[in-house]
């Protein structure tokens, strides 16, 4: 199991680029996405937005879909990036427990799960959200959180369900990444 873990691509956290890391971890490629690529997606979303907001001097840094300096991309960037790779995102209804997700669905159908977890840092002074990818590789589910030093292995699908249920109870948003059907 440890040898298999070493072969899994796992990108570590830098600044607030957790969506970039989560996507690369999900797709198991170092450059499945780059900062430049995600910035371009965010800019395109702004250009195509029929309800564009008004420009202010802060708009240079705090853009509608990301922060220019630190990253911190939003759900719209995630959806566009994933769809650009021929996948689709299905938002899981938080009113349902993880038992409503077929975690044993073939990897060719359910590529993985992306979580958007509420976090508190710096003694609770700063509140934000953190993107995390979960992926089944060779029949084993892994938590590829970029804050972890290495992937976390779930011993069973039931262990993953327990984790997902507790994450839902704490306000986590869950997105299923599936093949286009």
ZALO-138208 format. One record per residue: residue in one letter; x, y, z of N, C-alpha, C in turn; residue number from 0. Coordinates in Angstrom, 2 decimals. Layout:
ZALO-138208
 rest     n.X     n.Y     n.Z    ca.X    ca.Y    ca.Z     c.X     c.Y     c.Z  nr
    A       X       Y       Z       X       Y       Z       X       Y       Z NUM
...
//
This chain:
ZALO-138208
 rest     n.X     n.Y     n.Z    ca.X    ca.Y    ca.Z     c.X     c.Y     c.Z  nr
    X    0.83   -1.20    0.00    0.00    0.00    0.00    0.87    1.26    0.00   0
    X    1.97    1.28    0.77    2.85    2.44    0.82    3.50    2.70   -0.54   1
    X    3.89    1.62   -1.25    4.47    1.79   -2.58    3.47    2.39   -3.54   2
    X    2.21    1.94   -3.43    1.17    2.48   -4.29    0.93    3.96   -3.98   3
    X    0.98    4.33   -2.71    0.81    5.72   -2.30    1.87    6.61   -2.94   4
    X    3.10    6.10   -3.03    4.20    6.88   -3.59    3.98    7.16   -5.07   5
    X    3.24    6.31   -5.75    2.99    6.48   -7.17    1.83    7.43   -7.46   6
    X    1.11    7.83   -6.42   -0.03    8.72   -6.58    0.48   10.16   -6.62   7
    X   -0.02   10.92   -7.59    0.38   12.33   -7.68   -0.32   13.11   -6.56   8
    X    0.45   13.88   -5.80   -0.09   14.65   -4.67    0.63   16.00   -4.61   9
    X   -0.10   17.05   -4.94    0.45   18.40   -4.94    0.17   19.05   -3.60  10
    X    1.16   19.74   -3.05    1.05   20.39   -1.74    0.58   21.83   -1.87  11
    X    0.00   22.35   -0.80   -0.59   23.68   -0.76    0.45   24.79   -0.86  12
    X    0.13   25.80   -1.69    0.90   27.05   -1.80   -0.10   28.19   -1.87  13
    X    0.11   29.19   -1.04   -0.80   30.34   -0.95   -2.24   29.84   -0.87  14
    X   -3.14   30.44   -1.67   -4.54   30.01   -1.67   -4.88   29.34   -3.00  15
    X   -3.95   28.58   -3.52   -4.17   27.89   -4.78   -4.71   26.49   -4.57  16
    X   -5.52   26.31   -3.55   -6.03   24.96   -3.24   -6.87   24.40   -4.38  17
    X   -7.59   25.24   -5.14   -8.35   24.70   -6.26   -7.40   24.16   -7.33  18
    X   -6.35   24.89   -7.62   -5.35   24.42   -8.58   -4.78   23.08   -8.14  19
    X   -4.39   22.98   -6.87   -3.83   21.73   -6.34   -4.87   20.61   -6.35  20
    X   -6.10   20.94   -5.96   -7.17   19.94   -5.93   -7.43   19.38   -7.33  21
    X   -7.44   20.25   -8.33   -7.68   19.79   -9.69   -6.53   18.92  -10.20  22
    X   -5.30   19.35   -9.97   -4.15   18.54  -10.41   -4.13   17.20   -9.68  23
    X   -4.48   17.20   -8.41   -4.55   15.94   -7.65   -5.68   15.06   -8.19  24
    X   -6.80   15.67   -8.50   -7.93   14.91   -9.03   -7.58   14.26  -10.36  25
    X   -6.96   15.02  -11.25   -6.62   14.50  -12.58   -5.29   13.74  -12.58  26
    X   -4.60   13.72  -11.43   -3.36   12.97  -11.27   -2.29   13.38  -12.29  27
    X   -2.19   14.70  -12.52   -1.19   15.25  -13.43   -0.64   16.54  -12.85  28
    X    0.68   16.71  -12.91    1.30   17.91  -12.37    0.75   19.17  -13.03  29
    X    0.62   19.16  -14.32    0.16   20.35  -15.02   -1.16   20.14  -15.76  30
    X   -2.04   19.35  -15.16   -3.37   19.23  -15.75   -3.95   20.64  -15.87  31
    X   -3.64   21.46  -14.86   -4.01   22.87  -14.86   -2.84   23.67  -14.30  32
    X   -2.70   24.89  -14.78   -1.69   25.80  -14.27   -2.40   27.06  -13.76  33
    X   -1.67   27.85  -13.03   -2.24   29.12  -12.54   -2.69   29.97  -13.73  34
    X   -1.88   30.00  -14.77   -2.23   30.79  -15.97   -3.54   30.28  -16.57  35
    X   -3.68   28.97  -16.66   -4.90   28.39  -17.22   -6.14   28.77  -16.40  36
    X   -6.05   28.65  -15.08   -7.19   28.99  -14.23   -7.48   30.49  -14.27  37
    X   -6.44   31.32  -14.34   -6.64   32.78  -14.49   -7.38   33.09  -15.79  38
    X   -7.01   32.40  -16.87   -7.68   32.61  -18.16   -9.15   32.21  -18.08  39
    X   -9.43   31.11  -17.41  -10.83   30.68  -17.23  -11.60   31.74  -16.45  40
    X  -11.00   32.24  -15.36  -11.66   33.27  -14.54  -11.93   34.54  -15.34  41
    X  -10.95   34.95  -16.16  -11.12   36.16  -16.98  -12.22   35.96  -18.03  42
    X  -12.26   34.78  -18.63  -13.27   34.48  -19.63  -14.67   34.50  -18.99  43
    X  -14.77   34.00  -17.78  -16.06   34.03  -17.07  -16.53   35.47  -16.87  44
    X  -15.60   36.36  -16.56  -15.96   37.77  -16.37  -16.44   38.37  -17.68  45
    X  -15.71   38.09  -18.76  -16.08   38.65  -20.07  -17.45   38.15  -20.53  46
    X  -17.78   36.90  -20.21  -19.04   36.32  -20.66  -20.20   36.56  -19.71  47
    X  -19.95   37.25  -18.60  -20.99   37.48  -17.60  -21.93   38.60  -18.05  48
    X  -23.20   38.28  -18.30  -24.13   39.33  -18.72  -24.46   40.31  -17.59  49
    X  -24.12   39.97  -16.36  -24.43   40.84  -15.22  -23.15   41.40  -14.61  50
    X  -22.24   41.84  -15.46  -20.95   42.35  -14.98  -21.18   43.46  -13.95  51
    X  -20.39   43.38  -12.89  -20.45   44.43  -11.87  -19.68   45.65  -12.35  52
    X  -19.69   46.66  -11.55  -18.97   47.88  -11.88  -17.53   47.77  -11.42  53
    X  -16.63   48.34  -12.20  -15.21   48.32  -11.90  -14.92   49.29  -10.76  54
    X  -14.06   48.85   -9.83  -13.55   49.73   -8.77  -12.05   49.51   -8.72  55
    X  -11.28   50.38   -8.05   -9.84   50.15   -7.96   -9.48   48.79   -7.34  56
    X  -10.31   48.27   -6.46  -10.05   46.96   -5.87  -10.28   45.81   -6.85  57
    X  -10.94   46.10   -7.98  -11.21   45.06   -8.98   -9.93   44.50   -9.58  58
    X   -8.83   45.23   -9.50   -7.55   44.75  -10.02   -7.10   43.52   -9.23  59
    X   -7.36   43.51   -7.91   -6.95   42.41   -7.04   -8.09   41.42   -6.83  60
    X   -9.22   41.92   -6.39  -10.36   41.07   -6.04  -11.30   40.96   -7.24  61
    X  -11.01   40.00   -8.07  -11.80   39.78   -9.27  -13.00   38.90   -8.91  62
    X  -14.02   38.90   -9.74  -15.22   38.13   -9.40  -15.00   36.64   -9.14  63
    X  -14.02   36.02   -9.82  -13.88   34.58   -9.69  -12.56   34.13   -9.08  64
    X  -11.71   35.09   -8.69  -10.45   34.75   -8.03   -9.74   35.99   -7.52  65
    X   -8.75   35.77   -6.68   -7.89   36.83   -6.19   -6.61   36.78   -7.03  66
    X   -6.24   37.90   -7.64   -5.11   37.93   -8.56   -3.78   37.52   -7.94  67
    X   -3.58   37.80   -6.68   -2.30   37.51   -6.05   -2.24   36.13   -5.41  68
    X   -3.29   35.74   -4.73   -3.23   34.51   -3.94   -3.95   33.33   -4.59  69
    X   -4.72   33.58   -5.62   -5.50   32.49   -6.23   -6.92   32.54   -5.71  70
    X   -7.27   31.60   -4.86   -8.58   31.54   -4.24   -9.70   31.59   -5.29  71
    X   -9.71   30.60   -6.16  -10.68   30.52   -7.25  -12.02   30.01   -6.73  72
    X  -13.10   30.36   -7.45  -14.43   29.97   -7.02  -14.98   28.78   -7.80  73
    X  -16.19   28.38   -7.47  -16.84   27.21   -8.06  -17.00   27.33   -9.57  74
    X  -17.20   28.53  -10.07  -17.38   28.71  -11.51  -16.12   28.32  -12.28  75
    X  -14.96   28.63  -11.71  -13.70   28.24  -12.32  -13.55   26.72  -12.29  76
    X  -13.91   26.12  -11.16  -13.85   24.65  -11.05  -14.71   23.99  -12.12  77
    X  -15.95   24.41  -12.24  -16.87   23.79  -13.20  -16.34   23.96  -14.62  78
    X  -15.90   25.16  -14.99  -15.38   25.39  -16.34  -14.14   24.55  -16.62  79
    X  -13.26   24.45  -15.63  -12.03   23.67  -15.80  -12.35   22.20  -16.02  80
    X  -13.22   21.66  -15.18  -13.58   20.24  -15.26  -14.31   19.95  -16.58  81
    X  -15.24   20.82  -16.96  -15.95   20.62  -18.22  -15.01   20.69  -19.41  82
    X  -13.97   21.52  -19.31  -12.97   21.62  -20.37  -12.19   20.33  -20.56  83
    X  -12.22   19.46  -19.57  -11.55   18.15  -19.65  -12.55   17.03  -19.97  84
    X  -13.76   17.42  -20.40  -14.74   16.42  -20.80  -15.46   15.74  -19.65  85
    X  -15.43   16.34  -18.47  -16.13   15.79  -17.31  -17.29   16.73  -16.96  86
    X  -18.11   16.30  -16.04  -19.19   17.16  -15.56  -19.19   17.17  -14.04  87
    X  -19.72   18.22  -13.48  -19.80   18.38  -12.04  -21.25   18.26  -11.62  88
    X  -21.50   17.41  -10.64  -22.84   17.23  -10.09  -22.78   17.66   -8.62  89
    X  -23.55   18.67   -8.29  -23.57   19.17   -6.92  -24.38   18.21   -6.06  90
    X  -23.78   17.72   -4.98  -24.48   16.79   -4.09  -25.38   17.59   -3.14  91
    X  -26.62   17.18   -3.04  -27.58   17.82   -2.15  -27.22   17.49   -0.70  92
    X  -26.82   18.51    0.06  -26.36   18.31    1.44  -27.44   17.74    2.36  93
    X  -28.69   17.81    1.94  -29.76   17.24    2.77  -29.69   15.72    2.76  94
    X  -28.98   15.16    1.80  -28.81   13.71    1.70  -27.46   13.32    2.28  95
    X  -27.42   12.21    2.91  -26.16   11.70    3.45  -25.32   11.09    2.33  96
    X  -24.11   10.72    2.66  -23.19   10.14    1.69  -23.69    8.79    1.17  97
    X  -24.60    8.18    1.90  -25.15    6.89    1.45  -25.90    7.03    0.13  98
    X  -26.28    8.26   -0.23  -26.99    8.47   -1.49  -26.04    8.50   -2.70  99
    X  -24.73    8.47   -2.44  -23.73    8.48   -3.51  -23.24    7.05   -3.74 100
    X  -23.23    6.65   -4.99  -22.72    5.32   -5.32  -21.19    5.40   -5.40 101
    X  -20.53    5.19   -4.27  -19.07    5.26   -4.21  -18.39    4.06   -4.85 102
    X  -19.19    3.05   -5.17  -18.65    1.86   -5.84  -18.86    1.91   -7.35 103
    X  -19.39    3.03   -7.83  -19.58    3.22   -9.26  -18.22    3.11   -9.94 104
    X  -18.14    2.55  -11.14  -16.84    2.40  -11.80  -16.10    3.73  -11.90 105
    X  -14.77    3.66  -11.79  -13.95    4.87  -11.89  -14.18    5.59  -13.21 106
    X  -14.60    4.85  -14.22  -14.88    5.48  -15.51  -16.16    6.32  -15.47 107
    X  -17.00    6.13  -14.46  -18.23    6.92  -14.30  -18.06    8.03  -13.26 108
    X  -17.59    7.66  -12.06  -17.36    8.62  -10.98  -15.85    8.80  -10.85 109
    X  -15.34    9.89  -11.42  -13.90   10.13  -11.40  -13.42   10.43   -9.99 110
    X  -14.18   11.24   -9.27  -13.79   11.62   -7.92  -14.78   12.58   -7.31 111
    X  -14.41   13.10   -6.16  -15.24   14.04   -5.41  -14.38   15.23   -5.04 112
    X  -14.94   16.42   -5.21  -14.26   17.64   -4.78  -15.08   18.23   -3.65 113
    X  -14.40   18.53   -2.56  -15.06   19.12   -1.39  -14.65   20.58   -1.27 114
    X  -15.57   21.41   -0.81  -15.28   22.80   -0.47  -15.61   22.93    1.01 115
    X  -14.54   22.90    1.80  -14.65   22.77    3.26  -14.50   24.14    3.94 116
    X  -15.40   24.49    4.87  -15.19   25.72    5.63  -14.00   25.53    6.59 117
    X  -13.13   26.53    6.64  -11.95   26.46    7.52  -11.80   27.75    8.31 118
    X  -11.20   27.60    9.48  -10.82   28.76   10.30   -9.32   28.66   10.51 119
    X   -8.64   29.78   10.31   -7.19   29.80   10.49   -6.80   30.99   11.36 120
    X   -5.58   30.97   11.79   -5.04   32.04   12.63   -5.91   32.26   13.87 121
    X   -6.17   31.15   14.56   -6.94   31.22   15.80   -8.38   31.62   15.60 122
    X   -8.93   31.35   14.42  -10.32   31.66   14.14  -10.54   33.07   13.61 123
    X   -9.46   33.85   13.46   -9.59   35.23   12.96   -9.99   35.24   11.49 124
    X   -9.41   34.32   10.72   -9.68   34.27    9.29  -10.54   33.05    8.98 125
    X  -11.66   33.31    8.32  -12.55   32.22    7.90  -12.53   32.17    6.38 126
    X  -12.49   30.98    5.87  -12.49   30.81    4.43  -12.96   29.42    4.07 127
    X  -12.62   29.01    2.86  -12.99   27.68    2.40  -11.78   27.06    1.72 128
    X  -11.73   25.75    1.72  -10.58   25.02    1.21  -11.06   23.92    0.27 129
    X  -10.47   23.84   -0.94  -10.81   22.82   -1.92   -9.98   21.56   -1.66 130
    X  -10.64   20.40   -1.70   -9.99   19.11   -1.47  -10.53   18.09   -2.47 131
    X   -9.64   17.28   -3.02  -10.06   16.21   -3.93   -9.98   14.86   -3.25 132
    X  -10.96   14.03   -3.55  -10.97   12.62   -3.15  -11.03   11.84   -4.45 133
    X  -10.23   10.80   -4.54  -10.21   10.02   -5.79   -9.99    8.56   -5.49 134
    X  -10.70    7.73   -6.22  -10.48    6.29   -6.13   -9.47    5.92   -7.21 135
    X   -8.39    5.28   -6.77   -7.32    4.87   -7.69   -7.08    3.39   -7.44 136
    X   -7.23    2.60   -8.50   -7.08    1.14   -8.40   -7.96    0.56   -7.29 137
    X   -9.18    1.08   -7.19  -10.15    0.53   -6.24  -10.04    1.05   -4.82 138
    X   -9.09    1.95   -4.55   -8.88    2.48   -3.20   -9.16    3.99   -3.22 139
    X   -9.95    4.44   -2.23  -10.25    5.88   -2.12   -9.14    6.58   -1.34 140
    X   -8.73    7.75   -1.86   -7.69    8.57   -1.23   -8.20    9.99   -1.02 141
    X   -7.81   10.59    0.10   -8.02   12.00    0.35   -6.73   12.68   -0.08 142
    X   -6.80   13.51   -1.11   -5.62   14.15   -1.68   -5.52   15.61   -1.26 143
    X   -5.93   15.91   -0.04   -5.90   17.27    0.51   -4.49   17.83    0.39 144
    X   -4.37   19.00   -0.24   -3.06   19.61   -0.44   -2.43   20.09    0.86 145
    X   -3.19   20.16    1.94   -2.63   20.50    3.26   -1.97   19.28    3.91 146
    X   -2.27   18.08    3.42   -1.67   16.85    3.98   -0.27   16.65    3.41 147
    X    0.61   16.05    4.19    1.96   15.78    3.70    1.98   14.65    2.68 148
    X    0.97   13.78    2.72    0.84   12.70    1.74   -0.64   12.31    1.67 149
    X   -1.03   11.58    0.62   -2.44   11.17    0.52   -2.87   10.33    1.71 150
    X   -4.12   10.49    2.10   -4.69    9.69    3.17   -5.52    8.59    2.53 151
    X   -5.31    7.36    2.96   -6.03    6.20    2.42   -7.21    5.85    3.30 152
    X   -8.39    5.67    2.70   -9.54    5.17    3.43   -9.50    3.65    3.40 153
    X   -9.65    3.04    4.54   -9.58    1.58    4.66  -10.75    0.90    3.96 154
    X  -11.90    1.60    3.93  -13.08    1.02    3.31  -13.99    2.14    2.80 155
    X  -14.92    1.76    1.95  -15.91    2.72    1.46  -16.74    3.25    2.63 156
    X  -16.99    2.40    3.61  -17.76    2.84    4.79  -17.00    3.92    5.56 157
    X  -15.68    3.80    5.68  -14.88    4.84    6.34  -15.00    6.17    5.58 158
    X  -14.99    6.09    4.26  -15.15    7.30    3.45  -16.53    7.90    3.68 159
    X  -17.57    7.07    3.72  -18.93    7.58    3.97  -19.02    8.30    5.32 160
    X  -18.40    7.74    6.35  -18.41    8.37    7.67  -17.74    9.75    7.59 161
    X  -16.60    9.81    6.90  -15.90   11.10    6.72  -16.79   12.09    5.97 162
    X  -17.39   11.65    4.87  -18.23   12.54    4.07  -19.44   13.04    4.86 163
    X  -20.07   12.17    5.63  -21.21   12.59    6.45  -20.79   13.64    7.48 164
    X  -19.64   13.45    8.10  -19.18   14.45    9.09  -18.82   15.76    8.40 165
    X  -18.27   15.67    7.20  -17.94   16.89    6.45  -19.22   17.64    6.07 166
    X  -20.25   16.91    5.63  -21.54   17.53    5.29  -22.12   18.23    6.52 167
    X  -22.04   17.55    7.67  -22.57   18.13    8.91  -21.85   19.41    9.31 168
    X  -20.62   19.59    8.86  -19.83   20.79    9.20  -19.94   21.88    8.14 169
    X  -20.82   21.70    7.14  -21.04   22.74    6.15  -20.26   22.58    4.86 170
    X  -19.66   21.44    4.65  -18.90   21.19    3.42  -19.83   21.02    2.23 171
    X  -19.45   21.63    1.12  -20.15   21.43   -0.14  -19.43   20.29   -0.86 172
    X  -20.20   19.40   -1.48  -19.63   18.22   -2.13  -20.03   18.21   -3.60 173
    X  -19.01   18.04   -4.46  -19.22   18.01   -5.90  -18.69   16.71   -6.46 174
    X  -19.53   16.00   -7.18  -19.13   14.74   -7.79  -18.63   15.04   -9.20 175
    X  -17.47   14.53   -9.54  -16.91   14.71  -10.87  -17.14   13.42  -11.63 176
    X  -17.93   13.53  -12.70  -18.36   12.34  -13.44  -18.01   12.49  -14.91 177
    X  -18.04   11.37  -15.62  -17.86   11.41  -17.06  -19.11   11.99  -17.70 178
    X  -18.91   12.64  -18.85  -20.06   13.13  -19.62  -20.83   11.92  -20.10 179
    X  -22.10   11.93  -19.90  -22.94   10.82  -20.39  -23.91   11.33  -21.42 180
//
